[in-house]
Each structure stands twice: as C-alpha cells, then as structure tokens.
Amino acid sequence: MSDQLSDQDTQGPQDTFISHLVELRDRLVKASIGIAIVCAGLFIWPGPSAIYDFLAQPMIASLPAGSKMIATGVISPFLVPMKVTLVLAFLLALPWVLYQAWAFIAPGLYTHEKRLVAPLVISSSLLFMAGVAFCYFFVFGRVFRFISDFAPTSITVSPDIENYLDFIMTMCLSFGVTFEVPIVVVVLVRMGLVTLKQLKDIRPYVIVGAFVVAAVVTPPDVVSQFSLAIPMWLLFELGLLVAPVFVRVTQAPEEDQAS
C-alpha cells in the first residue's frame, strides 16, 4: 500500500498528461470501431446502392417519368454511394461517439457540471438529426418540385450525382446546424453572457437575421428560404422558453446559496 501511495505521490504532471492522451486514444479507437461496425452493417444491408437510391428519391420524384440522374465521372457510380454510406454510418453511430466523448470528460466534472453537459450533448445530437430529417422529408421534395416546375420546357433536367450529393450535404448540414439555435440560446444565458430580456429585445433582429442566413445557405427560391428561416425563428423562441428551466436545474450549490 505504501508503495502505491509513493507511486501516486511521485506521479508528475507529465505522467498525468500522458495518461490523458492514452485515455483519449482509447476513446477515439472505440468510437472509430463503433463507426466501422455500423458501416459494415450498412454494407451488408441495405447496401450503398439502396442507401443512395433512398437519398435520391426526392429528386427522382420531381423529375419527369422515366428520368434518372447521370454520372459524369468514371468512378462516380462507385464513389458517391460509398460516401453516402460513410456519412450515414457516422450519423447512426453518433450516440456511441458522443458517449465516448462524455466518458472521457465526465471524471473531471463536478455534479452540477455533469447536469449541465449531459443534457446539452443529448439535446444537441437530437436537434441536429431532427434538422437533417426535416430537410430530407419536408424541404427537399418542395424545393426540387419548385425547381422542376420553374425550369423551361426546352431544358432536360438530368442532375449529376456528385453535384446532387454536394447539394444535399450542404443543405442537411445547414439545417442540422441551424436547429442548434436553442442550444446556443441556452448556453449564452447559462454562461451569463446575455440575459433573457436582452434576447427578447433583439427578437426583431433575430428574425431578420434568420432570413438573411436562409438566403445565404439555401438555393435562391422562396420555398427553401422560408423552410429554413421560420424554423430558425421558432427554435429561437423555444430556446427562450427552455433557458430559465435549464439555468435553474444546473445551478451549482454556491449559486443556489447566492440566489
């Protein structure tokens, strides 16, 4: 026992730093293994081709009957479904990845800090996936139908699969990030950087800013811009409602005594 105590006493900052690096490496390896397992499962079923067909369904539904997308690159028919499968594997394995991140930082947190971080990690991942789902199931069909109806009859719409992939990735990322607005509001209020009253006072500017952001990150059509700006504004209002409850639940003991 005395030898163990002496070993702990002689353990310097460098040894502690190295042990943290080893722990970080182990967590990254476990997260990577989880993603690889999910990716292998997706390759077995339903397969990269079926996954891309599902992703392309909103575009195919807006094209004339019998029309398909095209591949201008030599390896695009192979590479694009592979990219889609890898991205989907990461999204499905996101809870496992976030758990590994949480397991790495949790030992160094106080109880009230754990009450602060855990809900943020869970809610932010759920909101991101909700934004991606909203974009796919609600926005894509309306945007592609609007573009198809707007296109002149002299044009044959045959989207390239790589351009389509870049477009949907940009749109899904934009919606996923903008659905994090409640988290941003809660964190700003919890850190004391702004107050609820200040956020309510700038509500008109937030609404204008939502439409500006939507105009920048979405195609130049009214449907997609309103589909992003209005949820962003509503999520801002949701953040204003949740922030007081979150601040009260995650207060440290000394903050409770001070209040």
Buried (B, 14 or more C-beta within 10 A) or exposed (E): EEEEEEEEEEEEEEEEEEEEEEEEEEBBEBBEEBBEEBBEEBBEEEEBEEBBEEBBEBBEEBBEEEBEBEBEEEEBEEBBBBBBBBBBBBBBBBBBBBBBBBEBEEEEBEEBBBBBBBBBBEBBBEBBBBBBBBBBEEBBBBBBBBBBEEEEEEEEBEBBBBEBBEBBBEBBBBBBBBBBBBBBBBBBBBEEEBEBEEBEEEEEEBBEBBBEBBBEBBBEBEBBBBBBBBBBBEBBBBBBEBBEEBBEEBBBEEEEEEE
